[in-house]
């Protein structure tokens, strides 16, 4: 009888420990690869053009701060077929992409460049005073373009054909990914105290900037997630982010809680999404390829 009671107690403890461990473990969700396309040169950003049903990919093609004219933009089909590896050439180290009407905007170290999507011709450029590492982009309902500078804790804004410093604050924590959400600019930061090797002492988490007051606040709990790069809506009220240094894709809810969708190689950069297909397009900067991930 005594041994039987001990055995039952032992089983109960084992079950409770298993349940406790389950709650402590990182939240994960199965995601699967749909296709993978090689032939890129340090791809940094992917953007889906829904009107033309085409994908744009920026290629740094060298060092991220090299002004060598070797950078370019590629075009890719939604099935992963390379359509034009060097659609737009003559850039330096192009990174973030955003589209407004028929203009494709791309960051290029210390300038913002506009490309006519119908002709593939560069039809505008603006230098950002004091910029060192322009990265991601967002555009608001008025057509104003916001540009992050990861190295200077800054955000610039293009308005009325003029690019100027909009906000500079260390609370931006080396800002990278940007998205407009209502009256806020959401920022995916790299993190605090960035070192020469681009590691940080504190990993980044989503933050929000009020577009009117420019006040900065945590998005959710403020719990560190990673060295964040890409930031996109999943179309269902949550946010998809990549961790460039660790190589990972996460989904973040309104509480700031991060759900790991997929472990990846280092270099998972600025993602694009096709939400109608629950598809995430990930440029793998160190592997010279773009992969499509299903999050269904």
C-alpha positions in Angstrom: 0.0 0.0 0.0 2.8 2.4 1.0 4.7 1.7 -2.2 1.6 2.2 -4.2 1.0 5.6 -2.7 4.6 6.6 -3.2 4.4 5.6 -6.9 1.2 7.6 -7.4 2.8 10.6 -5.7 5.9 10.2 -7.9 3.8 10.1 -11.1 1.9 13.2 -9.9 5.1 15.1 -9.3 6.4 14.0 -12.7 3.3 15.3 -14.4 3.4 18.6 -12.6 7.0 19.1 -13.4 6.3 18.4 -17.1 3.5 20.9 -17.2 5.6 23.5 -15.4 8.5 23.0 -17.8 6.1 23.4 -20.7 5.1 26.8 -19.5 8.7 27.9 -19.0 9.8 26.8 -22.5 9.8 29.3 -25.4 6.6 29.4 -27.3 7.0 27.8 -30.7 4.9 27.2 -33.7 5.6 25.1 -36.7 6.5 27.0 -39.9 7.6 25.3 -43.1 9.7 26.3 -46.1 7.8 26.6 -49.4 10.7 27.5 -51.7 14.2 28.8 -51.8 15.9 30.8 -54.5 19.7 31.4 -54.8 21.6 33.9 -57.0 21.4 37.0 -54.8 24.3 39.0 -53.5 23.8 39.8 -49.8 20.1 40.3 -50.0 18.9 42.6 -47.3 15.2 43.5 -47.9 12.2 41.9 -49.7 9.0 43.7 -50.6 5.9 42.3 -52.3 4.1 44.5 -54.9 0.5 43.3 -54.8 -0.6 45.3 -57.8 2.0 43.8 -60.0 2.2 40.5 -58.2 6.0 40.7 -58.1 8.7 40.7 -55.4 11.6 43.2 -55.1 14.9 42.3 -53.4 17.7 44.7 -52.5 21.2 43.3 -52.8 24.0 45.0 -50.8 26.7 43.0 -52.8 29.6 43.8 -50.5 30.1 45.6 -47.2 27.0 47.3 -45.8 28.8 50.7 -45.8 30.8 50.4 -49.0 30.1 53.2 -51.5 31.2 51.1 -54.5 28.3 51.2 -56.9 27.9 47.5 -56.8 24.5 47.3 -55.1 21.3 46.5 -57.1 17.7 45.5 -57.0 16.3 42.2 -58.2 12.8 41.1 -59.2 11.4 37.7 -58.2 8.1 35.9 -58.9 5.9 34.9 -56.0 6.7 31.3 -56.9 10.5 32.0 -56.4 11.6 32.3 -60.0 14.3 34.9 -60.6 12.9 37.3 -63.2 15.6 39.9 -63.3 18.7 39.6 -61.1 19.9 43.1 -61.8 16.8 45.1 -62.5 18.2 48.4 -61.1 21.9 48.8 -60.8 24.4 51.5 -59.8 23.4 51.6 -56.1 25.9 51.3 -53.3 24.6 49.1 -50.4 20.8 49.2 -50.8 18.8 48.0 -47.8 15.2 48.8 -46.8 12.4 48.9 -49.4 9.0 50.5 -49.3 6.5 51.4 -52.1 4.1 54.3 -52.4 2.1 54.5 -55.6 4.5 53.9 -58.5 7.7 54.8 -56.5 9.9 52.2 -54.9 12.0 53.8 -52.2 15.3 52.3 -51.1 17.8 53.3 -48.4 21.4 53.5 -49.6 23.8 54.2 -46.7 23.3 57.9 -46.3 20.7 58.6 -48.9 17.1 57.7 -49.9 16.6 56.7 -53.5 13.3 56.6 -55.5 12.8 54.2 -58.4 9.9 54.3 -60.9 8.5 50.8 -60.7 7.1 51.0 -64.3 10.5 51.9 -65.9 13.0 50.7 -63.4 14.7 54.1 -63.6 16.0 56.1 -60.6 14.0 59.3 -60.6 15.0 60.9 -57.3 17.5 60.8 -54.4 17.9 62.7 -51.1 20.9 62.8 -48.8 20.2 62.5 -45.0 22.5 64.9 -43.1 24.5 63.1 -40.5 23.3 59.7 -41.5 25.6 56.7 -41.3 23.5 53.5 -41.8 20.1 54.2 -43.2 18.1 51.0 -43.0 14.3 50.4 -43.0 11.4 52.5 -44.3 7.7 53.1 -43.6 5.2 55.4 -45.3 2.1 57.0 -43.7 -1.3 57.8 -45.2 -0.1 61.2 -46.3 2.8 59.7 -48.3 5.5 60.8 -45.9 8.4 58.4 -45.8 10.1 57.5 -42.5 13.7 56.2 -42.6 15.6 54.6 -39.7 19.4 55.2 -39.1 20.6 52.3 -37.0 23.9 53.7 -36.0 22.8 57.2 -34.9 19.5 56.3 -33.0 17.7 58.4 -35.6 14.6 58.5 -37.8 14.5 60.8 -40.8 11.3 61.8 -42.7 10.8 62.7 -46.4 8.1 65.3 -46.7 7.4 67.8 -49.5 10.4 66.6 -51.4 12.8 67.3 -48.5 14.5 64.7 -46.3 15.2 65.9 -42.7 15.9 64.6 -39.2 12.6 63.8 -37.6 13.7 62.2 -34.3 17.0 61.3 -32.6 16.9 59.6 -29.2 19.0 56.8 -27.6 15.6 55.4 -26.5 15.2 54.2 -30.1 17.9 51.6 -29.3 19.5 51.4 -32.7 16.3 51.5 -34.8 15.9 49.1 -37.7 12.5 47.8 -38.8 9.7 50.4 -39.2 5.9 50.1 -39.6 3.0 52.6 -39.4 0.2 51.4 -37.1 -2.6 54.0 -36.7 -1.1 57.1 -35.0 2.1 55.3 -34.1 5.3 54.4 -35.7 6.4 50.9 -34.6 10.1 50.3 -34.4 12.0 47.0 -34.3 15.3 48.0 -32.6 18.6 46.1 -32.7 19.1 46.6 -29.0 21.1 48.6 -26.4 24.8 49.2 -26.2 25.8 47.9 -29.6 29.4 46.7 -29.9 31.9 46.9 -32.8 30.9 43.4 -33.9 27.2 44.4 -33.9 26.3 42.4 -30.8 24.4 44.2 -28.1 24.5 44.0 -24.3 20.7 44.1 -24.3 18.6 42.6 -27.1 15.9 44.7 -28.8 12.1 44.6 -28.3 9.3 46.4 -30.2 8.8 50.1 -29.3 6.2 52.7 -30.4 6.6 56.3 -31.3 3.6 58.6 -31.2 3.5 60.4 -34.6 2.2 63.6 -33.1 4.2 64.0 -29.8 7.1 61.8 -30.8 7.0 60.2 -27.4 8.6 56.8 -27.2 7.2 53.8 -25.2 7.5 50.1 -25.0 5.2 48.0 -27.2 3.9 45.6 -24.6 6.0 44.3 -21.8 9.4 45.5 -23.2 10.9 42.0 -22.7 14.0 41.6 -24.9 13.5 39.5 -28.0 16.6 39.8 -30.2 18.6 41.9 -32.6 15.6 42.8 -34.6 15.6 43.6 -38.3 12.5 43.0 -40.4 9.1 44.1 -39.1 5.8 43.3 -40.8 2.1 42.8 -39.8 0.9 39.2 -40.1 -2.5 40.5 -41.1 -4.2 39.1 -38.0 -3.2 41.7 -35.4 0.2 40.4 -34.6 3.7 41.3 -35.8 6.4 39.3 -37.6 10.0 40.1 -36.8 13.4 38.6 -37.6 16.5 38.4 -35.4 19.5 39.0 -37.7 22.2 37.9 -35.3 20.7 34.7 -34.0 18.8 33.8 -37.2 15.1 33.5 -36.2 11.6 34.4 -37.2 9.2 35.5 -34.4 5.5 36.5 -34.1 4.8 39.1 -31.4 1.4 39.8 -29.9 0.1 43.0 -28.3 1.5 42.1 -24.9 5.0 42.0 -26.4 5.2 38.2 -26.0 7.3 36.6 -28.7 6.5 33.2 -30.3 9.4 31.5 -32.1 8.2 30.4 -35.6 11.4 29.2 -37.1 15.1 28.9 -36.2 17.2 30.1 -39.1 20.8 30.8 -40.1 22.4 34.1 -39.1 21.5 36.9 -41.5 17.7 36.7 -41.6 17.1 40.2 -42.6 14.2 42.6 -43.7 11.2 40.4 -44.5 8.3 40.8 -46.9 4.9 39.3 -46.5 2.0 38.0 -48.7 -0.6 37.8 -46.0 -3.3 36.4 -48.3 -1.1 33.3 -48.5 0.3 33.4 -45.0 3.7 33.6 -46.6 6.8 35.3 -45.2 9.7 36.1 -47.6 13.0 36.1 -45.8 16.2 37.4 -47.4 19.1 35.4 -46.0 21.9 37.9 -46.2 24.8 35.6 -45.4 23.5 32.7 -47.5 22.7 34.8 -50.7 19.2 33.4 -51.0 15.5 34.3 -50.4 13.3 31.7 -48.8 9.5 31.6 -48.6 8.0 30.4 -45.3 4.4 29.3 -44.7 3.1 30.3 -41.2 -0.2 28.3 -41.5 
